[in-house]
Amino acid sequence: MPSVHELVSLVDLSVSPGPTLHPGHPFANVQAAHYWSASSFVGRGSSAWNVGFVMGISHDIKVTDSHNVWCVRGGNNAAAY
């Protein structure tokens, strides 16, 4: 999964309603929904960062909740975030 910084970088707040992605993005089947990030929410071990592609909001959410995932590949070190 992408880090919260990577997911937030895809948000275009000028596009409403969602999915709030920049025009011409290369992604297919993006839902106007919430997506998990690989970034844990510091200070709250039971939460992780989540990015909503409905209104472009990032927030913490309990890891027991059910949301979409966005698979990525590459050499990203999620621990760096």
C-alpha positions in Angstrom: 0.0 0.0 0.0 1.2 3.6 -0.5 2.2 5.9 2.3 -0.3 8.5 3.4 2.0 11.1 1.7 1.8 9.3 -1.6 -2.0 8.9 -1.4 -2.5 12.6 -0.5 -0.3 13.6 -3.4 -3.0 12.2 -5.7 -5.8 14.4 -4.3 -7.0 17.3 -6.4 -9.3 19.4 -4.3 -10.6 21.3 -7.4 -12.4 18.2 -8.6 -15.7 17.6 -6.9 -17.4 15.3 -6.3 -14.8 12.6 -6.2 -12.8 10.7 -7.0 -10.7 13.7 -6.4 -7.8 12.8 -8.7 -5.8 15.1 -11.0 -7.2 15.2 -14.6 -5.4 12.8 -16.8 -4.3 10.5 -14.0 -3.2 7.0 -15.2 -5.3 5.0 -12.7 -8.3 2.8 -13.5 -11.4 1.9 -11.4 -10.7 4.4 -8.6 -13.7 4.6 -6.4 -15.1 7.6 -4.7 -14.3 6.0 -1.4 -11.8 5.7 1.5 -8.4 4.0 0.9 -6.0 2.7 3.5 -2.4 3.9 3.6 0.6 2.0 4.9 1.2 4.7 7.5 0.3 4.0 11.1 -1.2 6.9 13.1 1.5 7.8 15.7 0.2 7.6 19.3 -2.7 5.4 18.4 -1.6 1.9 17.8 -5.1 0.8 16.8 -5.3 3.4 14.0 -3.8 4.1 10.6 -4.0 6.9 8.1 -6.8 6.8 5.5 -7.4 9.0 2.5 -10.9 9.7 1.3 -11.3 10.2 -2.5 -14.8 11.6 -2.0 -13.8 14.9 -0.5 -10.0 14.5 -0.4 -9.7 14.3 3.3 -7.0 12.3 5.2 -7.7 11.1 8.7 -7.0 8.3 11.2 -9.3 5.3 11.3 -9.4 2.1 13.3 -7.5 -0.7 11.7 -10.5 -3.0 12.4 -12.6 -0.9 9.9 -13.1 -2.1 6.3 -12.0 0.1 3.5 -10.4 -0.1 0.0 -6.7 -0.7 -0.6 -4.6 0.7 -3.4 -1.8 -1.7 -4.3 1.5 -0.3 -5.4 4.9 -1.7 -6.2 8.4 -0.4 -6.0 11.2 0.2 -3.5 9.3 2.6 -1.2 10.3 2.3 2.5 6.9 3.0 4.2 8.8 3.1 7.5 10.4 6.3 6.4 7.1 8.1 6.9 
